[in-house]
Amino acid sequence: MRDRTTDDEFPFSARVAQLVGGATLRALAATWRFRVVGGVAIELLRAAGKPFIFSLWHGQLLPLIWHHRGEGVAILVSEHRDGELIARVARAMGYRLIRGSTTRGGERALLRLVKELKSGAEVAVTPDGPKGPARSYASGALIAAQRSGAPILPIAAYADRAWNLSSWDNFMIPKPFARVTVAYGPPTHVIATTSREAVAEAPVFEALMKETERVACS
């Protein structure tokens, strides 16, 4: 299976939306004011040169990929057609792409995630993507963490004013001059010794994500 949709397969209207959307995003995001809470967590991981997994909810993707643009993070993006626009925008922001999800291309994507982590890279996963349910922790990040030994770093974003789309994930777009808070939770290892057992730890990481969101909103 091919890694991504080609230009010929990607509709012209979507390519136009990418170009217009990219310019609009850059202009909009340039007005956002960021506040970071718990940043010591990521600073210590990077100072130690340790690989880790960013864990973020799909609906908060936009301000978070902007905040970490140009850092060479590898991001997991769905192979579904509706993931192609996100993939192209992310690539333009300096992200490396891993195509796949827990519902399509799952095992291949997991192998890529683990390979990246074992090479020392940072990866980002939306554990409730690509189709939800929202804020439900799917197995991919947990299995990748168990196989690689890398910790999961919860990250959440809150904007004091934003548009929220009527989509399954209530996708957030901070408004012009919004104050965006980015919060990091504690880096946490999956303690399971098998992939099957790792999946059972989903409630633990959902709780960590919920607490990180609470901190971002406070």
N, CA, C and O of each residue as an XYZ file, in Angstrom:
872
protein
N       0.848     -1.195      0.000
C       0.000      0.000      0.000
C       0.880      1.241      0.000
O       1.890      1.285      0.703
N       0.508      2.246     -0.781
C       1.319      3.452     -0.856
C       1.157      4.299      0.388
O       0.121      4.252      1.051
N       2.192      5.081      0.706
C       2.191      5.866      1.923
C       1.244      7.054      1.868
O       0.702      7.441      2.903
N       1.025      7.642      0.706
C       0.221      8.847      0.674
C      -0.463      8.999     -0.671
O      -0.073      8.382     -1.662
N      -1.485      9.829     -0.682
C      -2.213     10.122     -1.895
C      -1.371     11.003     -2.795
O      -0.754     11.956     -2.320
N      -1.332     10.704     -4.091
C      -0.554     11.503     -5.026
C      -1.314     12.776     -5.372
O      -2.497     12.904     -5.059
N      -0.618     13.731     -6.030
C      -1.268     14.971     -6.452
C      -2.424     14.686     -7.397
O      -3.453     15.360     -7.342
N      -2.261     13.687     -8.269
C      -3.325     13.368     -9.205
C      -4.561     12.838     -8.495
O      -5.683     13.062     -8.949
N      -4.363     12.131     -7.375
C      -5.481     11.561     -6.643
C      -6.082     12.558     -5.661
O      -7.234     12.409     -5.254
N      -5.318     13.566     -5.278
C      -5.775     14.567     -4.327
C      -6.559     15.614     -5.099
O      -5.992     16.250     -5.987
N      -7.832     15.822     -4.806
C      -8.670     16.707     -5.619
C      -8.096     18.108     -5.739
O      -7.483     18.627     -4.806
N      -8.309     18.720     -6.921
C      -7.799     20.069     -7.156
C      -8.350     21.038     -6.125
O      -7.626     21.902     -5.632
N      -9.634     20.896     -5.797
C     -10.238     21.804     -4.818
C      -9.549     21.698     -3.467
O      -9.390     22.693     -2.759
N      -9.137     20.473     -3.111
C      -8.453     20.276     -1.833
C      -7.049     20.875     -1.877
O      -6.563     21.398     -0.875
N      -6.390     20.798     -3.056
C      -5.058     21.399     -3.176
C      -5.145     22.921     -3.068
O      -4.276     23.552     -2.467
N      -6.183     23.506     -3.644
C      -6.394     24.951     -3.515
C      -6.646     25.305     -2.051
O      -6.109     26.287     -1.540
N      -7.473     24.492     -1.378
C      -7.760     24.730      0.036
C      -6.485     24.659      0.862
O      -6.317     25.407      1.825
N      -5.586     23.753      0.479
C      -4.318     23.636      1.194
C      -3.509     24.918      1.071
O      -2.994     25.427      2.067
N      -3.394     25.443     -0.141
C      -2.601     26.645     -0.364
C      -3.209     27.848      0.351
O      -2.511     28.597      1.035
N      -4.523     28.024      0.183
C      -5.196     29.144      0.831
C      -5.186     28.958      2.336
O      -4.913     29.891      3.092
N      -5.495     27.711      2.768
C      -5.535     27.436      4.192
C      -4.194     27.620      4.861
O      -4.120     28.120      5.983
N      -3.114     27.213      4.172
C      -1.785     27.364      4.742
C      -1.429     28.819      4.968
O      -0.891     29.175      6.016
N      -1.728     29.669      3.985
C      -1.446     31.094      4.121
C      -2.296     31.714      5.223
O      -1.815     32.535      6.003
N      -3.562     31.313      5.278
C      -4.458     31.839      6.312
C      -3.992     31.407      7.693
O      -4.000     32.200      8.635
N      -3.587     30.146      7.812
C      -3.115     29.644      9.095
C      -1.898     30.410      9.566
O      -1.829     30.807     10.730
N      -0.933     30.626      8.681
C       0.277     31.350      9.082
C      -0.062     32.760      9.564
O       0.485     33.234     10.559
N      -0.976     33.427      8.843
C      -1.359     34.782      9.234
C      -2.103     34.779     10.565
O      -1.873     35.638     11.416
N      -3.000     33.802     10.739
C      -3.769     33.708     11.971
C      -2.884     33.337     13.153
O      -2.942     33.970     14.207
N      -2.060     32.301     12.967
C      -1.238     31.802     14.074
C      -0.194     32.821     14.525
O       0.224     32.819     15.683
N       0.220     33.681     13.615
C       1.196     34.712     13.986
C       0.648     35.661     15.046
O       1.417     36.345     15.721
N      -0.673     35.708     15.200
C      -1.276     36.598     16.198
C      -1.490     35.907     17.546
O      -1.766     36.572     18.545
N      -1.363     34.588     17.579
C      -1.620     33.876     18.833
C      -0.512     34.154     19.851
O       0.656     34.303     19.489
N      -0.891     34.220     21.107
C       0.060     34.415     22.201
C       0.079     33.132     23.035
O      -0.949     32.712     23.566
N       1.238     32.528     23.140
C       1.345     31.230     23.803
C       1.826     31.364     25.241
O       2.706     32.166     25.555
N       1.225     30.559     26.095
C       1.662     30.394     27.478
C       1.908     28.914     27.703
O       1.063     28.091     27.349
N       3.042     28.559     28.281
C       3.409     27.158     28.479
C       3.357     26.817     29.959
O       3.887     27.549     30.795
N       2.712     25.697     30.275
C       2.624     25.207     31.650
C       3.230     23.798     31.693
O       2.896     22.947     30.868
N       4.098     23.569     32.634
C       4.717     22.253     32.772
C       5.789     21.968     31.737
O       6.093     20.808     31.458
N       6.363     23.016     31.167
C       7.354     22.844     30.110
C       8.618     22.137     30.543
O       9.380     21.657     29.704
N       8.854     22.066     31.857
C      10.057     21.381     32.347
C      10.047     19.916     31.932
O      11.107     19.311     31.769
N       8.863     19.343     31.759
C       8.769     17.923     31.384
C       9.436     17.661     30.045
O      10.228     16.728     29.916
N       9.124     18.470     29.057
C       9.716     18.262     27.735
C      11.172     18.716     27.723
O      11.991     18.145     27.002
N      11.498     19.727     28.506
C      12.886     20.190     28.564
C      13.804     19.093     29.095
O      14.895     18.887     28.563
N      13.370     18.390     30.137
C      14.199     17.331     30.714
C      14.353     16.157     29.758
O      15.437     15.583     29.647
N      13.263     15.792     29.059
C      13.348     14.697     28.093
C      14.332     15.031     26.980
O      15.150     14.199     26.589
N      14.243     16.251     26.478
C      15.130     16.636     25.378
C      16.570     16.808     25.852
O      17.504     16.487     25.117
N      16.757     17.304     27.055
C      18.119     17.449     27.587
C      18.792     16.095     27.738
O      20.005     15.971     27.568
N      17.997     15.080     28.058
C      18.535     13.726     28.212
C      18.618     12.982     26.889
O      19.132     11.865     26.837
N      18.117     13.588     25.822
C      18.143     12.949     24.511
C      17.252     11.722     24.420
O      17.535     10.795     23.661
N      16.165     11.719     25.201
C      15.299     10.547     25.244
C      14.144     10.667     24.247
O      13.530     11.729     24.144
N      13.843      9.597     23.517
C      12.668      9.620     22.640
C      11.398      9.567     23.474
O      11.404      9.045     24.589
N      10.318     10.102     22.939
C       9.044     10.058     23.639
C       7.904     10.233     22.653
O       8.116     10.558     21.485
N       6.692     10.011     23.143
C       5.493     10.092     22.318
C       4.628     11.256     22.807
O       4.119     11.219     23.927
N       4.459     12.293     21.973
C       3.462     13.318     22.266
C       2.079     12.681     22.143
O       1.784     12.026     21.144
N       1.242     12.869     23.142
C      -0.129     12.368     23.106
C      -1.076     13.560     23.166
O      -1.123     14.259     24.179
N      -1.830     13.803     22.096
C      -2.726     14.953     22.029
C      -4.053     14.551     21.414
O      -4.111     13.674     20.553
N      -5.117     15.198     21.863
C      -6.429     14.912     21.285
C      -6.547     15.554     19.914
O      -6.003     16.630     19.669
N      -7.263     14.881     19.024
C      -7.386     15.312     17.632
C      -7.956     16.728     17.515
O      -7.535     17.500     16.653
N      -8.904     17.062     18.373
C      -9.549     18.364     18.288
C      -8.650     19.530     18.642
O      -8.988     20.675     18.341
N      -7.499     19.271     19.279
C      -6.563     20.328     19.659
C      -5.319     20.345     18.768
O      -4.313     20.973     19.099
N      -5.404     19.657     17.653
C      -4.246     19.457     16.784
C      -3.676     20.759     16.241
O      -2.457     20.926     16.203
N      -4.533     21.683     15.820
C      -4.063     22.865     15.096
C      -3.087     23.726     15.896
O      -1.973     23.952     15.423
N      -3.448     24.218     17.088
C      -2.480     25.055     17.806
C      -1.246     24.289     18.260
O      -0.173     24.875     18.406
N      -1.386     22.985     18.486
C      -0.242     22.218     18.972
C       0.773     21.934     17.867
O       1.979     21.993     18.105
N       0.292     21.625     16.653
C       1.274     21.411     15.588
C       1.922     22.732     15.186
O       3.061     22.746     14.719
N       1.217     23.826     15.362
C       1.841     25.125     15.102
C       2.917     25.405     16.160
O       4.016     25.850     15.832
N       2.595     25.143     17.416
C       3.529     25.435     18.507
C       4.821     24.634     18.364
O       5.892     25.130     18.715
N       4.740     23.408     17.858
C       5.935     22.562     17.753
C       6.448     22.432     16.317
O       7.163     21.485     15.990
N       6.086     23.366     15.486
C       6.521     23.325     14.086
C       8.045     23.445     14.002
O       8.682     24.053     14.862
N       8.608     22.857     12.960
C      10.039     22.997     12.704
C      10.944     22.239     13.642
O      12.151     22.481     13.653
N      10.398     21.319     14.437
C      11.209     20.580     15.406
C      11.543     19.168     14.933
O      12.211     18.418     15.645
N      11.087     18.803     13.746
C      11.426     17.497     13.193
C      10.702     16.333     13.824
O      11.138     15.188     13.701
N       9.597     16.610     14.499
C       8.810     15.545     15.118
C       8.149     14.707     14.023
O       7.716     15.245     13.004
N       8.074     13.406     14.231
C       7.363     12.517     13.305
C       5.927     12.391     13.783
O       5.689     12.021     14.933
N       4.968     12.693     12.918
C       3.566     12.704     13.324
C       2.793     11.622     12.580
O       2.952     11.437     11.373
N       1.957     10.915     13.327
C       1.119      9.866     12.742
C      -0.132     10.509     12.164
O      -0.890     11.162     12.881
N      -0.347     10.323     10.864
C      -1.497     10.906     10.173
C      -2.222      9.814      9.411
O      -1.595      8.964      8.780
N      -3.533      9.839      9.472
C      -4.359      8.823      8.824
C      -4.097      8.734      7.327
O      -3.788      9.737      6.684
N      -4.221      7.535      6.778
C      -4.126      7.337      5.336
C      -5.451      7.604      4.636
O      -5.512      7.589      3.407
N      -6.497      7.844      5.389
C      -7.771      8.181      4.783
C      -7.620      9.478      3.993
O      -6.751     10.296      4.296
N      -8.474      9.666      2.970
C      -8.400     10.857      2.134
C      -8.499     12.132      2.957
O      -7.829     13.119      2.652
N      -9.338     12.124      4.013
C      -9.497     13.343      4.805
C      -8.291     13.630      5.690
O      -8.232     14.679      6.331
N      -7.324     12.707      5.734
C      -6.090     12.971      6.464
C      -5.017     13.588      5.586
O      -3.983     14.034      6.084
N      -5.256     13.615      4.278
C      -4.226     14.103      3.366
C      -3.944     15.590      3.536
O      -2.793     16.018      3.462
N      -4.991     16.378      3.764
C      -4.779     17.811      3.950
C      -3.946     18.082      5.193
O      -3.036     18.910      5.171
N      -4.264     17.372      6.288
C      -3.467     17.512      7.520
C      -2.025     17.108      7.254
O      -1.096     17.756      7.735
N      -1.838     16.038      6.488
C      -0.486     15.554      6.200
C       0.325     16.607      5.454
O       1.490     16.839      5.776
N      -0.281     17.236      4.469
C       0.453     18.217      3.665
C       0.767     19.477      4.469
O       1.850     20.048      4.341
N      -0.177     19.904      5.288
C       0.065     21.066      6.139
C       1.169     20.748      7.150
O       2.057     21.569      7.383
N       1.111     19.557      7.748
C       2.124     19.171      8.733
C       3.505     19.101      8.103
O       4.485     19.549      8.699
N       3.590     18.541      6.897
C       4.881     18.452      6.214
C       5.443     19.849      5.954
O       6.644     20.077      6.098
N       4.576     20.778      5.573
C       5.028     22.143      5.304
C       5.530     22.828      6.573
O       6.311     23.777      6.505
N       5.080     22.347      7.725
C       5.524     22.923      8.998
C       6.786     22.252      9.535
O       7.245     22.590     10.626
N       7.344     21.322      8.796
C       8.589     20.699      9.221
C       8.431     19.381      9.929
O       9.388     18.883     10.522
N       7.237     18.793      9.885
C       7.034     17.479     10.494
C       7.402     16.378      9.506
O       7.267     16.542      8.293
N       7.864     15.267     10.039
C       8.016     14.054      9.261
C       6.754     13.217      9.447
O       6.153     13.230     10.521
N       6.355     12.498      8.419
C       5.060     11.825      8.447
C       5.182     10.319      8.592
O       6.040      9.680      7.982
N       4.310      9.775      9.408
C       4.070      8.335      9.464
C       2.610      8.155      9.096
O       1.730      8.631      9.814
N       2.337      7.476      7.991
C       0.964      7.356      7.519
C       0.335      6.069      8.025
O       0.940      4.999      7.955
N      -0.880      6.183      8.534
C      -1.600      5.030      9.022
C      -2.405      5.383     10.250
O      -2.353      6.519     10.721
N      -3.144      4.432     10.773
C      -3.943      4.623     11.973
C      -4.237      3.255     12.569
O      -3.804      2.228     12.046
N      -4.971      3.256     13.656
C      -5.337      1.980     14.263
C      -6.411      1.263     13.461
O      -6.685      0.087     13.701
N      -7.030      1.970     12.499
C      -8.092      1.355     11.708
C      -7.669      1.062     10.278
O      -8.328      0.282      9.590
N      -6.578      1.676      9.816
C      -6.115      1.446      8.453
C      -4.600      1.556      8.432
O      -4.046      2.565      8.868
N      -3.932      0.543      7.935
C      -2.468      0.568      7.936
C      -1.906      0.469      9.334
O      -0.794      0.932      9.589
N      -2.669     -0.138     10.261
C      -2.333     -0.095     11.672
C      -1.006     -0.725     12.035
O      -0.170     -0.065     12.651
N      -0.780     -1.990     11.671
C       0.451     -2.670     12.062
C       1.665     -2.032     11.408
O       2.714     -1.905     12.041
N       1.538     -1.631     10.161
C       2.655     -0.965      9.475
C       2.992      0.353     10.160
O       4.164      0.687     10.334
N       1.956      1.103     10.550
C       2.183      2.365     11.245
C       2.845      2.129     12.596
O       3.736      2.881     12.991
N       2.418      1.094     13.303
C       3.036      0.771     14.588
C       4.511      0.441     14.434
O       5.339      0.884     15.230
N       4.840     -0.336     13.413
C       6.236     -0.683     13.166
C       7.067      0.570     12.910
O       8.196      0.684     13.388
N       6.495      1.516     12.144
C       7.202      2.772     11.870
C       7.371      3.591     13.143
O       8.439      4.152     13.390
N       6.312      3.659     13.952
C       6.395      4.396     15.211
C       7.505      3.844     16.095
O       8.328      4.597     16.616
N       7.523      2.528     16.258
C       8.524      1.890     17.112
C       9.927      2.106     16.551
O      10.864      2.366     17.305
N      10.072      2.000     15.241
C      11.379      2.218     14.618
C      11.874      3.643     14.870
O      13.040      3.851     15.206
N      10.985      4.617     14.705
C      11.364      6.010     14.958
C      11.794      6.196     16.411
O      12.814      6.830     16.685
N      11.022      5.648     17.331
C      11.337      5.805     18.747
C      12.661      5.140     19.114
O      13.456      5.709     19.863
N      12.897      3.955     18.597
C      14.142      3.257     18.908
C      15.356      3.952     18.300
O      16.487      3.749     18.743
N      15.105      4.782     17.268
C      16.203      5.549     16.686
C      16.460      6.847     17.445
O      17.388      7.592     17.130
N      15.610      7.110     18.464
C      15.805      8.302     19.278
C      14.923      9.473     18.913
O      15.115     10.572     19.434
N      13.951      9.266     18.022
C      13.108     10.352     17.552
C      11.944     10.639     18.499
O      11.613      9.836     19.372
N      11.339     11.800     18.300
C      10.089     12.154     18.966
C       8.951     11.932     17.980
O       9.067     12.271     16.802
N       7.855     11.365     18.460
C       6.702     11.140     17.596
C       5.462     11.734     18.254
O       5.419     11.906     19.472
N       4.458     12.044     17.443
C       3.209     12.598     17.947
C       2.046     11.756     17.453
O       1.981     11.389     16.280
N       1.127     11.456     18.364
C      -0.019     10.598     18.051
C      -1.278     11.233     18.623
O      -1.270     11.758     19.736
N      -2.365     11.179     17.848
C      -3.680     11.563     18.362
C      -4.424     10.268     18.662
O      -4.973      9.657     17.745
N      -4.459      9.831     19.922
C      -4.999      8.515     20.227
C      -6.507      8.379     20.026
O      -7.034      7.269     20.099
N      -7.214      9.489     19.773
C      -8.639      9.380     19.460
C      -8.908      9.570     17.972
O     -10.067      9.605     17.559
N      -7.860      9.694     17.158
C      -8.035      9.861     15.717
C      -7.969      8.537     14.989
O      -7.582      7.529     15.580
N      -8.346      8.515     13.691
C      -8.802      9.664     12.914
C     -10.309      9.900     12.961
O     -10.780     10.918     12.454
N     -11.067      8.999     13.548
C     -12.522      9.120     13.481
C     -13.207      9.108     14.834
O     -14.436      9.142     14.896
N     -12.446      9.059     15.925
C     -13.073      9.052     17.231
C     -13.364      7.644     17.736
O     -12.896      6.668     17.150
N     -14.113      7.534     18.788
C     -14.788      8.629     19.507
C     -13.820      9.589     20.186
O     -12.717      9.218     20.589
N     -14.269     10.832     20.299
C     -13.417     11.874     20.858
C     -13.003     11.537     22.286
O     -13.797     11.052     23.092
N     -11.713     11.815     22.572
C     -11.145     11.630     23.906
C     -11.236     10.192     24.401
O     -11.329      9.938     25.602
N     -11.208      9.265     23.464
C     -11.144      7.843     23.789
C      -9.769      7.334     23.378
O      -9.376      7.490     22.222
N      -9.031      6.726     24.308
C      -7.634      6.385     24.073
C      -7.510      5.052     23.338
O      -7.677      3.987     23.931
N      -7.217      5.125     22.052
C      -7.030      3.917     21.250
C      -5.677      3.277     21.562
O      -4.861      3.836     22.294
N      -5.466      2.115     21.000
C      -4.343      1.272     21.429
C      -2.984      1.648     20.845
O      -1.956      1.273     21.409
N      -2.951      2.383     19.723
C      -1.699      2.576     19.000
C      -0.552      3.133     19.817
O       0.530      2.547     19.845
N      -0.775      4.272     20.491
C       0.295      4.898     21.270
C       0.738      3.993     22.422
O       1.919      3.950     22.765
N      -0.211      3.275     23.014
C       0.106      2.399     24.139
C       1.001      1.240     23.701
O       1.973      0.902     24.377
N       0.663      0.642     22.568
C       1.467     -0.483     22.077
C       2.848      0.002     21.640
O       3.850     -0.666     21.898
N       2.906      1.156     20.983
C       4.206      1.700     20.560
C       5.078      2.003     21.775
O       6.283      1.752     21.755
N       4.476      2.537     22.823
C       5.235      2.829     24.045
C       5.722      1.543     24.704
O       6.855      1.477     25.180
N       4.870      0.523     24.732
C       5.254     -0.748     25.354
C       6.394     -1.414     24.585
O       7.330     -1.935     25.192
N       6.320     -1.400     23.263
C       7.333     -2.071     22.448
C       8.660     -1.326     22.446
O       9.720     -1.948     22.364
N       8.613     -0.010     22.534
C       9.837      0.792     22.424
C      10.447      1.156     23.770
O      11.639      1.452     23.853
N       9.630      1.135     24.831
C      10.100      1.570     26.135
C      10.092      3.081     26.309
O      10.552      3.585     27.334
N       9.570      3.820     25.316
C       9.535      5.283     25.386
C       8.341      5.742     26.219
O       7.287      5.106     26.189
N       8.493      6.838     26.962
C       7.359      7.361     27.727
C       6.377      8.118     26.838
O       6.723      8.578     25.750
N       5.162      8.233     27.324
C       4.125      9.034     26.673
C       4.048     10.373     27.397
O       3.952     10.424     28.623
N       4.092     11.461     26.621
C       4.019     12.811     27.178
C       2.664     13.423     26.834
O       2.442     13.796     25.682
N       1.748     13.536     27.803
C       0.460     14.169     27.519
C       0.647     15.651     27.228
O       1.450     16.318     27.881
N      -0.089     16.166     26.252
C      -0.040     17.581     25.918
C      -1.442     18.041     25.557
O      -2.178     17.336     24.867
N      -1.807     19.226     26.025
C      -3.147     19.750     25.781
C      -3.057     21.239     25.485
O      -2.104     21.911     25.879
N      -4.069     21.742     24.782
C      -4.123     23.164     24.445
C      -5.490     23.729     24.804
O      -6.515     23.055     24.701
N      -5.469     24.977     25.224
C      -6.710     25.707     25.512
C      -6.553     27.124     24.983
O      -5.518     27.757     25.196
N      -7.574     27.627     24.293
C      -7.572     29.000     23.804
C      -8.661     29.786     24.508
O      -9.776     29.293     24.681
N      -8.341     31.011     24.914
C      -9.344     31.796     25.641
C     -10.486     32.237     24.742
O     -11.549     32.616     25.233
N     -10.280     32.192     23.433
C     -11.373     32.395     22.490
C     -11.044     31.618     21.224
O      -9.931     31.686     20.702
N     -12.034     30.883     20.745
C     -11.783     29.988     19.604
C     -13.088     29.657     18.897
O     -14.175     29.759     19.466
N     -12.945     29.259     17.645
C     -14.047     28.644     16.920
C     -13.945     27.134     17.135
O     -12.847     26.578     17.132
N     -15.064     26.485     17.317
C     -15.098     25.030     17.422
C     -16.013     24.478     16.345
O     -17.203     24.789     16.304
N     -15.445     23.653     15.472
C     -16.220     23.114     14.371
C     -17.235     22.089     14.871
O     -17.047     21.465     15.915
N     -18.302     21.931     14.113
C     -19.327     20.935     14.464
C     -18.929     19.579     13.900
O     -19.673     18.966     13.134
N     -17.754     19.126     14.287
C     -17.212     17.842     13.845
C     -17.170     16.892     15.028
O     -17.431     17.292     16.163
N     -16.844     15.637     14.767
C     -16.834     14.639     15.839
C     -15.875     15.008     16.967
O     -16.098     14.647     18.122
N     -14.800     15.734     16.624
C     -13.784     16.075     17.627
C     -13.905     17.501     18.156
O     -13.082     17.945     18.956
N     -14.956     18.228     17.695
C     -15.136     19.623     18.121
C     -13.869     20.434     17.844
O     -13.400     21.188     18.697
N     -13.325     20.267     16.640
C     -12.022     20.803     16.247
C     -11.897     22.283     16.585
O     -12.756     23.087     16.223
N     -10.825     22.633     17.280
C     -10.621     23.980     17.789
C      -9.721     24.802     16.879
O      -8.648     24.354     16.475
N     -10.178     26.028     16.559
C      -9.370     26.999     15.814
C      -9.299     28.265     16.653
O     -10.283     29.003     16.713
N      -8.180     28.543     17.299
C      -8.082     29.777     18.080
C      -8.331     31.012     17.215
O      -7.871     31.089     16.076
N      -9.054     31.962     17.765
C      -9.364     33.186     17.031
C      -8.150     34.120     17.019
O      -7.195     33.910     17.766
N      -8.192     35.159     16.160
C      -7.069     36.104     16.133
C      -6.779     36.679     17.517
O      -7.688     37.052     18.258
N      -5.503     36.740     17.841
C      -4.990     37.283     19.094
C      -5.447     36.494     20.325
O      -5.447     37.016     21.440
N      -5.832     35.244     20.116
C      -6.195     34.387     21.241
C      -4.957     34.099     22.087
O      -3.831     34.062     21.592
N      -5.209     33.895     23.384
C      -4.149     33.436     24.265
C      -4.275     31.924     24.348
O      -5.282     31.399     24.822
N      -3.255     31.235     23.887
C      -3.272     29.773     23.833
C      -2.356     29.222     24.917
O      -1.163     29.524     24.956
N      -2.928     28.418     25.787
C      -2.136     27.764     26.823
C      -1.807     26.344     26.382
O      -2.699     25.578     26.019
N      -0.539     26.002     26.416
C      -0.075     24.650     26.115
C       0.426     24.048     27.417
O       1.336     24.578     28.054
N      -0.185     22.924     27.804
C       0.191     22.271     29.055
C       0.748     20.882     28.789
O       0.253     20.156     27.927
N       1.778     20.522     29.537
C       2.386     19.198     29.445
C       2.131     18.455     30.748
O       2.275     19.018     31.833
N       1.753     17.190     30.635
C       1.622     16.337     31.803
C       2.922     15.602     32.075
O       3.913     15.827     31.380
N       2.936     14.739     33.061
C       4.161     14.001     33.390
C       4.454     12.916     32.361
O       3.538     12.187     31.983
N       5.696     12.780     31.892
C       6.048     11.656     31.014
C       5.778     10.350     31.750
O       6.237     10.159     32.877
N       5.038      9.460     31.117
C       4.582      8.251     31.797
C       4.832      7.018     30.945
O       4.493      6.997     29.762
N       5.421      5.995     31.541
C       5.693      4.758     30.822
C       4.506      3.805     30.908
O       3.793      3.768     31.911
N       4.308      3.046     29.856
C       3.402      1.909     29.904
C       4.132      0.800     30.655
O       5.250      0.436     30.291
N       3.512      0.268     31.689
C       4.208     -0.712     32.525
C       3.956     -2.145     32.083
O       4.606     -3.063     32.583
N       3.031     -2.356     31.161
C       2.693     -3.700     30.697
C       3.899     -4.357     30.022
O       4.776     -3.677     29.489
N       3.925     -5.676     30.053
C       5.001     -6.423     29.414
C       4.589     -7.023     28.076
O       5.421     -7.585     27.364
N       3.303     -6.906     27.730
C       2.819     -7.390     26.435
C       1.910     -6.337     25.817
O       1.380     -5.469     26.511
N       1.739     -6.425     24.507
C       0.860     -5.489     23.813
C      -0.579     -5.606     24.306
O      -1.271     -4.601     24.473
N      -1.020     -6.840     24.537
C      -2.390     -7.047     25.010
C      -2.614     -6.350     26.358
O      -3.649     -5.722     26.579
N      -1.641     -6.470     27.239
C      -1.767     -5.830     28.540
C      -1.668     -4.313     28.428
O      -2.283     -3.590     29.211
N      -0.898     -3.833     27.459
C      -0.748     -2.390     27.275
C      -2.078     -1.726     26.954
O      -2.362     -0.630     27.439
N      -2.894     -2.383     26.138
C      -4.187     -1.833     25.746
C      -5.063     -1.582     26.970
O      -5.858     -0.643     26.990
N      -4.915     -2.421     27.984
C      -5.730     -2.305     29.199
C      -5.373     -1.073     30.026
O      -6.096     -0.727     30.960
N      -4.259     -0.405     29.693
C      -3.858      0.790     30.437
C      -4.498      2.066     29.893
O      -4.197      3.160     30.371
N      -5.377      1.938     28.900
C      -6.015      3.109     28.306
C      -6.670      4.031     29.341
O      -6.503      5.247     29.243
N      -7.409      3.506     30.329
C      -8.025      4.417     31.311
C      -7.016      5.264     32.075
O      -7.311      6.403     32.436
N      -5.836      4.721     32.322
C      -4.790      5.484     33.018
C      -4.387      6.698     32.194
O      -4.245      7.799     32.725
N      -4.205      6.491     30.897
C      -3.743      7.583     30.048
C      -4.868      8.544     29.689
O      -4.614      9.727     29.462
N      -6.092      8.066     29.634
C      -7.220      8.979     29.481
C      -7.286      9.922     30.686
O      -7.544     11.116     30.530
N      -7.053      9.388     31.877
C      -7.063     10.216     33.081
C      -5.922     11.239     33.059
O      -6.110     12.386     33.466
N      -4.741     10.829     32.584
C      -3.619     11.764     32.463
C      -3.938     12.888     31.481
O      -3.622     14.051     31.731
N      -4.569     12.529     30.361
C      -4.956     13.540     29.378
C      -5.991     14.496     29.961
O      -5.915     15.706     29.748
N      -6.952     13.953     30.695
C      -7.987     14.790     31.309
C      -7.378     15.779     32.294
O      -7.776     16.943     32.336
N      -6.416     15.318     33.085
C      -5.766     16.194     34.045
C      -4.930     17.264     33.341
O      -4.888     18.411     33.785
N      -4.267     16.893     32.246
C      -3.470     17.863     31.490
C      -4.363     18.924     30.878
O      -4.005     20.102     30.856
N      -5.536     18.514     30.377
C      -6.516     19.482     29.875
C      -6.974     20.420     30.990
O      -7.097     21.625     30.774
N      -7.225     19.879     32.163
C      -7.672     20.711     33.284
C      -6.621     21.779     33.599
O      -6.957     22.935     33.853
N      -5.354     21.383     33.579
C      -4.270     22.322     33.849
C      -4.215     23.407     32.775
O      -4.014     24.583     33.080
N      -4.397     23.002     31.514
C      -4.367     23.973     30.415
C      -5.488     24.996     30.543
O      -5.313     26.163     30.193
N      -6.639     24.559     31.043
C      -7.813     25.428     31.148
C      -7.797     26.316     32.392
O      -8.574     27.266     32.495
N      -6.913     26.003     33.328
C      -6.934     26.729     34.610
C      -6.133     28.039     34.554
O      -6.057     28.758     35.550
